[in-house]
Amino acid sequence: MKTPKSITKRIRITKKGKVVRRAMALGHSRVNKSTSQMKRKKLSRGLENSTELIKKYF
């Protein structure tokens, strides 16, 4: 089964098996966002709800 490219661009699986994603709204319009908001959005975020479903694609 091939991995859908849309999934590989958005999420990744860590060495310990956690599914991690990037924060939304970092692509453009950065001028309108505060510095603290940008720092907060640069952190990776976990994805817990459908971990088993996502892992089958990798």
CHARMM internal coordinates of N, CA and C (Angstrom, degrees):
IC EDIT
DIST 1 N 1 CA 1.4508
DIST 1 CA 1 C 1.5276
ANGL 1 N 1 CA 1 C 108.80
DIST 1 C 2 N 1.3122
ANGL 1 CA 1 C 2 N 116.33
DIHE 1 N 1 CA 1 C 2 N 129.45
DIST 2 N 2 CA 1.4610
ANGL 1 C 2 N 2 CA 120.49
DIHE 1 CA 1 C 2 N 2 CA 178.61
DIST 2 CA 2 C 1.5215
ANGL 2 N 2 CA 2 C 110.43
DIHE 1 C 2 N 2 CA 2 C -79.10
DIST 2 C 3 N 1.3185
ANGL 2 CA 2 C 3 N 116.18
DIHE 2 N 2 CA 2 C 3 N 146.15
DIST 3 N 3 CA 1.4548
ANGL 2 C 3 N 3 CA 121.53
DIHE 2 CA 2 C 3 N 3 CA 176.16
DIST 3 CA 3 C 1.5188
ANGL 3 N 3 CA 3 C 108.94
DIHE 2 C 3 N 3 CA 3 C -80.66
DIST 3 C 4 N 1.3389
ANGL 3 CA 3 C 4 N 118.04
DIHE 3 N 3 CA 3 C 4 N 127.47
DIST 4 N 4 CA 1.4619
ANGL 3 C 4 N 4 CA 119.53
DIHE 3 CA 3 C 4 N 4 CA 176.63
DIST 4 CA 4 C 1.5312
ANGL 4 N 4 CA 4 C 110.80
DIHE 3 C 4 N 4 CA 4 C -62.77
DIST 4 C 5 N 1.3273
ANGL 4 CA 4 C 5 N 116.96
DIHE 4 N 4 CA 4 C 5 N 131.31
DIST 5 N 5 CA 1.4694
ANGL 4 C 5 N 5 CA 121.09
DIHE 4 CA 4 C 5 N 5 CA -176.32
DIST 5 CA 5 C 1.5203
ANGL 5 N 5 CA 5 C 111.67
DIHE 4 C 5 N 5 CA 5 C -64.71
DIST 5 C 6 N 1.3308
ANGL 5 CA 5 C 6 N 117.99
DIHE 5 N 5 CA 5 C 6 N -29.61
DIST 6 N 6 CA 1.4625
ANGL 5 C 6 N 6 CA 119.68
DIHE 5 CA 5 C 6 N 6 CA 179.35
DIST 6 CA 6 C 1.5268
ANGL 6 N 6 CA 6 C 111.06
DIHE 5 C 6 N 6 CA 6 C -64.60
DIST 6 C 7 N 1.3242
ANGL 6 CA 6 C 7 N 117.08
DIHE 6 N 6 CA 6 C 7 N -32.44
DIST 7 N 7 CA 1.4648
ANGL 6 C 7 N 7 CA 120.51
DIHE 6 CA 6 C 7 N 7 CA 178.94
DIST 7 CA 7 C 1.5206
ANGL 7 N 7 CA 7 C 110.87
DIHE 6 C 7 N 7 CA 7 C -75.23
DIST 7 C 8 N 1.3347
ANGL 7 CA 7 C 8 N 117.34
DIHE 7 N 7 CA 7 C 8 N -41.02
DIST 8 N 8 CA 1.4657
ANGL 7 C 8 N 8 CA 119.59
DIHE 7 CA 7 C 8 N 8 CA -177.53
DIST 8 CA 8 C 1.5201
ANGL 8 N 8 CA 8 C 112.06
DIHE 7 C 8 N 8 CA 8 C -67.62
DIST 8 C 9 N 1.3111
ANGL 8 CA 8 C 9 N 117.73
DIHE 8 N 8 CA 8 C 9 N -25.25
DIST 9 N 9 CA 1.4605
ANGL 8 C 9 N 9 CA 120.22
DIHE 8 CA 8 C 9 N 9 CA 178.69
DIST 9 CA 9 C 1.5276
ANGL 9 N 9 CA 9 C 111.61
DIHE 8 C 9 N 9 CA 9 C -78.77
DIST 9 C 10 N 1.3216
ANGL 9 CA 9 C 10 N 117.82
DIHE 9 N 9 CA 9 C 10 N -23.62
DIST 10 N 10 CA 1.4524
ANGL 9 C 10 N 10 CA 120.56
DIHE 9 CA 9 C 10 N 10 CA -173.70
DIST 10 CA 10 C 1.5237
ANGL 10 N 10 CA 10 C 114.57
DIHE 9 C 10 N 10 CA 10 C -100.90
DIST 10 C 11 N 1.3235
ANGL 10 CA 10 C 11 N 117.92
DIHE 10 N 10 CA 10 C 11 N -31.65
DIST 11 N 11 CA 1.4576
ANGL 10 C 11 N 11 CA 119.94
DIHE 10 CA 10 C 11 N 11 CA -175.61
DIST 11 CA 11 C 1.5184
ANGL 11 N 11 CA 11 C 110.79
DIHE 10 C 11 N 11 CA 11 C -131.48
DIST 11 C 12 N 1.3267
ANGL 11 CA 11 C 12 N 115.72
DIHE 11 N 11 CA 11 C 12 N 164.85
DIST 12 N 12 CA 1.4583
ANGL 11 C 12 N 12 CA 120.88
DIHE 11 CA 11 C 12 N 12 CA 173.87
DIST 12 CA 12 C 1.5194
ANGL 12 N 12 CA 12 C 108.05
DIHE 11 C 12 N 12 CA 12 C -148.42
DIST 12 C 13 N 1.3069
ANGL 12 CA 12 C 13 N 115.91
DIHE 12 N 12 CA 12 C 13 N 161.19
DIST 13 N 13 CA 1.4591
ANGL 12 C 13 N 13 CA 121.56
DIHE 12 CA 12 C 13 N 13 CA -179.84
DIST 13 CA 13 C 1.5261
ANGL 13 N 13 CA 13 C 108.07
DIHE 12 C 13 N 13 CA 13 C -110.70
DIST 13 C 14 N 1.3296
ANGL 13 CA 13 C 14 N 116.37
DIHE 13 N 13 CA 13 C 14 N 129.82
DIST 14 N 14 CA 1.4536
ANGL 13 C 14 N 14 CA 121.44
DIHE 13 CA 13 C 14 N 14 CA -178.87
DIST 14 CA 14 C 1.5249
ANGL 14 N 14 CA 14 C 109.90
DIHE 13 C 14 N 14 CA 14 C -77.93
DIST 14 C 15 N 1.3420
ANGL 14 CA 14 C 15 N 116.44
DIHE 14 N 14 CA 14 C 15 N 174.71
DIST 15 N 15 CA 1.4639
ANGL 14 C 15 N 15 CA 121.21
DIHE 14 CA 14 C 15 N 15 CA -179.83
DIST 15 CA 15 C 1.5284
ANGL 15 N 15 CA 15 C 111.78
DIHE 14 C 15 N 15 CA 15 C -62.76
DIST 15 C 16 N 1.3133
ANGL 15 CA 15 C 16 N 116.63
DIHE 15 N 15 CA 15 C 16 N -32.09
DIST 16 N 16 CA 1.4639
ANGL 15 C 16 N 16 CA 119.89
DIHE 15 CA 15 C 16 N 16 CA -179.06
DIST 16 CA 16 C 1.5200
ANGL 16 N 16 CA 16 C 112.77
DIHE 15 C 16 N 16 CA 16 C -87.70
DIST 16 C 17 N 1.3345
ANGL 16 CA 16 C 17 N 117.49
DIHE 16 N 16 CA 16 C 17 N 0.21
DIST 17 N 17 CA 1.4592
ANGL 16 C 17 N 17 CA 120.71
DIHE 16 CA 16 C 17 N 17 CA 174.36
DIST 17 CA 17 C 1.5133
ANGL 17 N 17 CA 17 C 115.58
DIHE 16 C 17 N 17 CA 17 C 97.29
DIST 17 C 18 N 1.3196
ANGL 17 CA 17 C 18 N 117.79
DIHE 17 N 17 CA 17 C 18 N 7.87
DIST 18 N 18 CA 1.4606
ANGL 17 C 18 N 18 CA 119.91
DIHE 17 CA 17 C 18 N 18 CA 177.75
DIST 18 CA 18 C 1.5240
ANGL 18 N 18 CA 18 C 109.33
DIHE 17 C 18 N 18 CA 18 C -79.34
DIST 18 C 19 N 1.3240
ANGL 18 CA 18 C 19 N 116.43
DIHE 18 N 18 CA 18 C 19 N 148.16
DIST 19 N 19 CA 1.4561
ANGL 18 C 19 N 19 CA 121.60
DIHE 18 CA 18 C 19 N 19 CA 176.59
DIST 19 CA 19 C 1.5194
ANGL 19 N 19 CA 19 C 107.41
DIHE 18 C 19 N 19 CA 19 C -99.46
DIST 19 C 20 N 1.3461
ANGL 19 CA 19 C 20 N 117.10
DIHE 19 N 19 CA 19 C 20 N 124.84
DIST 20 N 20 CA 1.4554
ANGL 19 C 20 N 20 CA 122.57
DIHE 19 CA 19 C 20 N 20 CA -174.19
DIST 20 CA 20 C 1.5178
ANGL 20 N 20 CA 20 C 109.03
DIHE 19 C 20 N 20 CA 20 C -123.07
DIST 20 C 21 N 1.3220
ANGL 20 CA 20 C 21 N 115.96
DIHE 20 N 20 CA 20 C 21 N 141.87
DIST 21 N 21 CA 1.4607
ANGL 20 C 21 N 21 CA 121.03
DIHE 20 CA 20 C 21 N 21 CA 178.11
DIST 21 CA 21 C 1.5213
ANGL 21 N 21 CA 21 C 110.02
DIHE 20 C 21 N 21 CA 21 C -129.96
DIST 21 C 22 N 1.3239
ANGL 21 CA 21 C 22 N 116.29
DIHE 21 N 21 CA 21 C 22 N 164.18
DIST 22 N 22 CA 1.4600
ANGL 21 C 22 N 22 CA 121.59
DIHE 21 CA 21 C 22 N 22 CA 173.83
DIST 22 CA 22 C 1.5129
ANGL 22 N 22 CA 22 C 109.70
DIHE 21 C 22 N 22 CA 22 C -86.16
DIST 22 C 23 N 1.3146
ANGL 22 CA 22 C 23 N 116.73
DIHE 22 N 22 CA 22 C 23 N 160.36
DIST 23 N 23 CA 1.4541
ANGL 22 C 23 N 23 CA 121.54
DIHE 22 CA 22 C 23 N 23 CA 175.97
DIST 23 CA 23 C 1.5206
ANGL 23 N 23 CA 23 C 110.17
DIHE 22 C 23 N 23 CA 23 C -74.10
DIST 23 C 24 N 1.3128
ANGL 23 CA 23 C 24 N 116.03
DIHE 23 N 23 CA 23 C 24 N 154.12
DIST 24 N 24 CA 1.4629
ANGL 23 C 24 N 24 CA 120.98
DIHE 23 CA 23 C 24 N 24 CA 178.13
DIST 24 CA 24 C 1.5269
ANGL 24 N 24 CA 24 C 109.93
DIHE 23 C 24 N 24 CA 24 C -79.21
DIST 24 C 25 N 1.3100
ANGL 24 CA 24 C 25 N 115.76
DIHE 24 N 24 CA 24 C 25 N 167.32
DIST 25 N 25 CA 1.4661
ANGL 24 C 25 N 25 CA 124.90
DIHE 24 CA 24 C 25 N 25 CA 170.09
DIST 25 CA 25 C 1.5294
ANGL 25 N 25 CA 25 C 113.09
DIHE 24 C 25 N 25 CA 25 C 65.68
DIST 25 C 26 N 1.3333
ANGL 25 CA 25 C 26 N 117.84
DIHE 25 N 25 CA 25 C 26 N 39.84
DIST 26 N 26 CA 1.4604
ANGL 25 C 26 N 26 CA 120.90
DIHE 25 CA 25 C 26 N 26 CA 174.87
DIST 26 CA 26 C 1.5250
ANGL 26 N 26 CA 26 C 111.41
DIHE 25 C 26 N 26 CA 26 C -113.82
DIST 26 C 27 N 1.3019
ANGL 26 CA 26 C 27 N 117.85
DIHE 26 N 26 CA 26 C 27 N 0.55
DIST 27 N 27 CA 1.4562
ANGL 26 C 27 N 27 CA 120.93
DIHE 26 CA 26 C 27 N 27 CA -175.14
DIST 27 CA 27 C 1.5154
ANGL 27 N 27 CA 27 C 113.97
DIHE 26 C 27 N 27 CA 27 C -74.62
DIST 27 C 28 N 1.3025
ANGL 27 CA 27 C 28 N 117.41
DIHE 27 N 27 CA 27 C 28 N -38.76
DIST 28 N 28 CA 1.4701
ANGL 27 C 28 N 28 CA 120.44
DIHE 27 CA 27 C 28 N 28 CA -177.28
DIST 28 CA 28 C 1.5256
ANGL 28 N 28 CA 28 C 108.86
DIHE 27 C 28 N 28 CA 28 C -156.24
DIST 28 C 29 N 1.3211
ANGL 28 CA 28 C 29 N 117.29
DIHE 28 N 28 CA 28 C 29 N 178.70
DIST 29 N 29 CA 1.4725
ANGL 28 C 29 N 29 CA 124.41
DIHE 28 CA 28 C 29 N 29 CA -179.37
DIST 29 CA 29 C 1.5217
ANGL 29 N 29 CA 29 C 112.40
DIHE 28 C 29 N 29 CA 29 C 58.82
DIST 29 C 30 N 1.3162
ANGL 29 CA 29 C 30 N 116.38
DIHE 29 N 29 CA 29 C 30 N 43.92
DIST 30 N 30 CA 1.4640
ANGL 29 C 30 N 30 CA 119.81
DIHE 29 CA 29 C 30 N 30 CA 179.68
DIST 30 CA 30 C 1.5256
ANGL 30 N 30 CA 30 C 112.37
DIHE 29 C 30 N 30 CA 30 C -75.81
DIST 30 C 31 N 1.3042
ANGL 30 CA 30 C 31 N 118.00
DIHE 30 N 30 CA 30 C 31 N -18.96
DIST 31 N 31 CA 1.4660
ANGL 30 C 31 N 31 CA 121.25
DIHE 30 CA 30 C 31 N 31 CA -178.41
DIST 31 CA 31 C 1.5231
ANGL 31 N 31 CA 31 C 110.22
DIHE 30 C 31 N 31 CA 31 C -65.86
DIST 31 C 32 N 1.3214
ANGL 31 CA 31 C 32 N 116.78
DIHE 31 N 31 CA 31 C 32 N -32.73
DIST 32 N 32 CA 1.4588
ANGL 31 C 32 N 32 CA 120.53
DIHE 31 CA 31 C 32 N 32 CA -176.08
DIST 32 CA 32 C 1.5216
ANGL 32 N 32 CA 32 C 113.15
DIHE 31 C 32 N 32 CA 32 C -80.35
DIST 32 C 33 N 1.3315
ANGL 32 CA 32 C 33 N 118.57
DIHE 32 N 32 CA 32 C 33 N -7.36
DIST 33 N 33 CA 1.4454
ANGL 32 C 33 N 33 CA 121.86
DIHE 32 CA 32 C 33 N 33 CA -177.17
DIST 33 CA 33 C 1.5336
ANGL 33 N 33 CA 33 C 110.83
DIHE 32 C 33 N 33 CA 33 C -101.73
DIST 33 C 34 N 1.3191
ANGL 33 CA 33 C 34 N 116.30
DIHE 33 N 33 CA 33 C 34 N 145.92
DIST 34 N 34 CA 1.4532
ANGL 33 C 34 N 34 CA 120.25
DIHE 33 CA 33 C 34 N 34 CA -179.50
DIST 34 CA 34 C 1.5289
ANGL 34 N 34 CA 34 C 110.28
DIHE 33 C 34 N 34 CA 34 C -76.53
DIST 34 C 35 N 1.3316
ANGL 34 CA 34 C 35 N 115.97
DIHE 34 N 34 CA 34 C 35 N 164.20
DIST 35 N 35 CA 1.4593
ANGL 34 C 35 N 35 CA 121.45
DIHE 34 CA 34 C 35 N 35 CA -179.06
DIST 35 CA 35 C 1.5242
ANGL 35 N 35 CA 35 C 111.22
DIHE 34 C 35 N 35 CA 35 C -63.87
DIST 35 C 36 N 1.3280
ANGL 35 CA 35 C 36 N 116.73
DIHE 35 N 35 CA 35 C 36 N -41.24
DIST 36 N 36 CA 1.4642
ANGL 35 C 36 N 36 CA 119.82
DIHE 35 CA 35 C 36 N 36 CA 179.85
DIST 36 CA 36 C 1.5254
ANGL 36 N 36 CA 36 C 111.05
DIHE 35 C 36 N 36 CA 36 C -66.19
DIST 36 C 37 N 1.3141
ANGL 36 CA 36 C 37 N 116.45
DIHE 36 N 36 CA 36 C 37 N -35.21
DIST 37 N 37 CA 1.4607
ANGL 36 C 37 N 37 CA 120.35
DIHE 36 CA 36 C 37 N 37 CA 177.90
DIST 37 CA 37 C 1.5285
ANGL 37 N 37 CA 37 C 110.61
DIHE 36 C 37 N 37 CA 37 C -66.83
DIST 37 C 38 N 1.3214
ANGL 37 CA 37 C 38 N 117.42
DIHE 37 N 37 CA 37 C 38 N -39.49
DIST 38 N 38 CA 1.4588
ANGL 37 C 38 N 38 CA 121.12
DIHE 37 CA 37 C 38 N 38 CA 179.30
DIST 38 CA 38 C 1.5256
ANGL 38 N 38 CA 38 C 111.16
DIHE 37 C 38 N 38 CA 38 C -67.58
DIST 38 C 39 N 1.3362
ANGL 38 CA 38 C 39 N 117.31
DIHE 38 N 38 CA 38 C 39 N -40.72
DIST 39 N 39 CA 1.4619
ANGL 38 C 39 N 39 CA 120.47
DIHE 38 CA 38 C 39 N 39 CA 177.93
DIST 39 CA 39 C 1.5259
ANGL 39 N 39 CA 39 C 111.19
DIHE 38 C 39 N 39 CA 39 C -62.94
DIST 39 C 40 N 1.3195
ANGL 39 CA 39 C 40 N 116.17
DIHE 39 N 39 CA 39 C 40 N -40.45
DIST 40 N 40 CA 1.4498
ANGL 39 C 40 N 40 CA 121.56
DIHE 39 CA 39 C 40 N 40 CA -179.84
DIST 40 CA 40 C 1.5322
ANGL 40 N 40 CA 40 C 111.15
DIHE 39 C 40 N 40 CA 40 C -66.25
DIST 40 C 41 N 1.3190
ANGL 40 CA 40 C 41 N 117.09
DIHE 40 N 40 CA 40 C 41 N -36.99
DIST 41 N 41 CA 1.4570
ANGL 40 C 41 N 41 CA 121.53
DIHE 40 CA 40 C 41 N 41 CA -178.01
DIST 41 CA 41 C 1.5256
ANGL 41 N 41 CA 41 C 113.08
DIHE 40 C 41 N 41 CA 41 C -76.84
DIST 41 C 42 N 1.3257
ANGL 41 CA 41 C 42 N 118.68
DIHE 41 N 41 CA 41 C 42 N -17.92
DIST 42 N 42 CA 1.4567
ANGL 41 C 42 N 42 CA 120.68
DIHE 41 CA 41 C 42 N 42 CA 179.89
DIST 42 CA 42 C 1.5213
ANGL 42 N 42 CA 42 C 112.47
DIHE 41 C 42 N 42 CA 42 C -74.73
DIST 42 C 43 N 1.3342
ANGL 42 CA 42 C 43 N 118.32
DIHE 42 N 42 CA 42 C 43 N -16.16
DIST 43 N 43 CA 1.4533
ANGL 42 C 43 N 43 CA 121.69
DIHE 42 CA 42 C 43 N 43 CA 179.89
DIST 43 CA 43 C 1.5261
ANGL 43 N 43 CA 43 C 110.56
DIHE 42 C 43 N 43 CA 43 C -74.18
DIST 43 C 44 N 1.3221
ANGL 43 CA 43 C 44 N 116.58
DIHE 43 N 43 CA 43 C 44 N 149.89
DIST 44 N 44 CA 1.4560
ANGL 43 C 44 N 44 CA 121.13
DIHE 43 CA 43 C 44 N 44 CA 175.14
DIST 44 CA 44 C 1.5186
ANGL 44 N 44 CA 44 C 109.14
DIHE 43 C 44 N 44 CA 44 C -76.41
DIST 44 C 45 N 1.3127
ANGL 44 CA 44 C 45 N 115.74
DIHE 44 N 44 CA 44 C 45 N 150.72
DIST 45 N 45 CA 1.4520
ANGL 44 C 45 N 45 CA 120.39
DIHE 44 CA 44 C 45 N 45 CA -179.03
DIST 45 CA 45 C 1.5144
ANGL 45 N 45 CA 45 C 109.38
DIHE 44 C 45 N 45 CA 45 C -125.29
DIST 45 C 46 N 1.3018
ANGL 45 CA 45 C 46 N 115.49
DIHE 45 N 45 CA 45 C 46 N 144.53
DIST 46 N 46 CA 1.4567
ANGL 45 C 46 N 46 CA 120.03
DIHE 45 CA 45 C 46 N 46 CA 178.85
DIST 46 CA 46 C 1.5196
ANGL 46 N 46 CA 46 C 111.08
DIHE 45 C 46 N 46 CA 46 C -78.82
DIST 46 C 47 N 1.3030
ANGL 46 CA 46 C 47 N 115.35
DIHE 46 N 46 CA 46 C 47 N 159.77
DIST 47 N 47 CA 1.4572
ANGL 46 C 47 N 47 CA 121.67
DIHE 46 CA 46 C 47 N 47 CA 178.18
DIST 47 CA 47 C 1.5135
ANGL 47 N 47 CA 47 C 106.02
DIHE 46 C 47 N 47 CA 47 C -129.88
DIST 47 C 48 N 1.3244
ANGL 47 CA 47 C 48 N 118.33
DIHE 47 N 47 CA 47 C 48 N 108.86
DIST 48 N 48 CA 1.4479
ANGL 47 C 48 N 48 CA 120.74
DIHE 47 CA 47 C 48 N 48 CA -168.89
DIST 48 CA 48 C 1.5251
ANGL 48 N 48 CA 48 C 114.44
DIHE 47 C 48 N 48 CA 48 C -107.06
DIST 48 C 49 N 1.3143
ANGL 48 CA 48 C 49 N 118.54
DIHE 48 N 48 CA 48 C 49 N -28.17
DIST 49 N 49 CA 1.4576
ANGL 48 C 49 N 49 CA 120.38
DIHE 48 CA 48 C 49 N 49 CA -169.65
DIST 49 CA 49 C 1.5200
ANGL 49 N 49 CA 49 C 113.59
DIHE 48 C 49 N 49 CA 49 C -64.63
DIST 49 C 50 N 1.3175
ANGL 49 CA 49 C 50 N 117.65
DIHE 49 N 49 CA 49 C 50 N -47.72
DIST 50 N 50 CA 1.4602
ANGL 49 C 50 N 50 CA 120.29
DIHE 49 CA 49 C 50 N 50 CA -172.96
DIST 50 CA 50 C 1.5254
ANGL 50 N 50 CA 50 C 111.12
DIHE 49 C 50 N 50 CA 50 C -120.90
DIST 50 C 51 N 1.3151
ANGL 50 CA 50 C 51 N 116.95
DIHE 50 N 50 CA 50 C 51 N 46.16
DIST 51 N 51 CA 1.4564
ANGL 50 C 51 N 51 CA 121.76
DIHE 50 CA 50 C 51 N 51 CA -177.14
DIST 51 CA 51 C 1.5280
ANGL 51 N 51 CA 51 C 111.68
DIHE 50 C 51 N 51 CA 51 C -61.95
DIST 51 C 52 N 1.3300
ANGL 51 CA 51 C 52 N 117.38
DIHE 51 N 51 CA 51 C 52 N -44.09
DIST 52 N 52 CA 1.4661
ANGL 51 C 52 N 52 CA 120.28
DIHE 51 CA 51 C 52 N 52 CA -178.57
DIST 52 CA 52 C 1.5221
ANGL 52 N 52 CA 52 C 110.68
DIHE 51 C 52 N 52 CA 52 C -64.92
DIST 52 C 53 N 1.3189
ANGL 52 CA 52 C 53 N 116.65
DIHE 52 N 52 CA 52 C 53 N -39.22
DIST 53 N 53 CA 1.4592
ANGL 52 C 53 N 53 CA 121.24
DIHE 52 CA 52 C 53 N 53 CA -179.94
DIST 53 CA 53 C 1.5214
ANGL 53 N 53 CA 53 C 111.05
DIHE 52 C 53 N 53 CA 53 C -64.47
DIST 53 C 54 N 1.3215
ANGL 53 CA 53 C 54 N 117.16
DIHE 53 N 53 CA 53 C 54 N -40.42
DIST 54 N 54 CA 1.4582
ANGL 53 C 54 N 54 CA 121.66
DIHE 53 CA 53 C 54 N 54 CA -178.24
DIST 54 CA 54 C 1.5264
ANGL 54 N 54 CA 54 C 110.58
DIHE 53 C 54 N 54 CA 54 C -73.04
DIST 54 C 55 N 1.3335
ANGL 54 CA 54 C 55 N 117.67
DIHE 54 N 54 CA 54 C 55 N -38.68
DIST 55 N 55 CA 1.4594
ANGL 54 C 55 N 55 CA 120.80
DIHE 54 CA 54 C 55 N 55 CA -177.61
DIST 55 CA 55 C 1.5124
ANGL 55 N 55 CA 55 C 112.77
DIHE 54 C 55 N 55 CA 55 C -63.54
DIST 55 C 56 N 1.3186
ANGL 55 CA 55 C 56 N 118.05
DIHE 55 N 55 CA 55 C 56 N -24.94
DIST 56 N 56 CA 1.4691
ANGL 55 C 56 N 56 CA 119.09
DIHE 55 CA 55 C 56 N 56 CA -179.75
DIST 56 CA 56 C 1.5238
ANGL 56 N 56 CA 56 C 111.82
DIHE 55 C 56 N 56 CA 56 C -70.20
DIST 56 C 57 N 1.3296
ANGL 56 CA 56 C 57 N 118.31
DIHE 56 N 56 CA 56 C 57 N -20.24
DIST 57 N 57 CA 1.4621
ANGL 56 C 57 N 57 CA 121.40
DIHE 56 CA 56 C 57 N 57 CA 178.41
DIST 57 CA 57 C 1.5172
ANGL 57 N 57 CA 57 C 111.84
DIHE 56 C 57 N 57 CA 57 C -79.50
DIST 57 C 58 N 1.3198
ANGL 57 CA 57 C 58 N 117.99
DIHE 57 N 57 CA 57 C 58 N -20.38
DIST 58 N 58 CA 1.4524
ANGL 57 C 58 N 58 CA 121.21
DIHE 57 CA 57 C 58 N 58 CA -178.14
DIST 58 CA 58 C 1.4622
ANGL 58 N 58 CA 58 C 108.89
DIHE 57 C 58 N 58 CA 58 C -98.43
END
COOR INIT
IC SEED 1 N 1 CA 1 C
IC BUILD
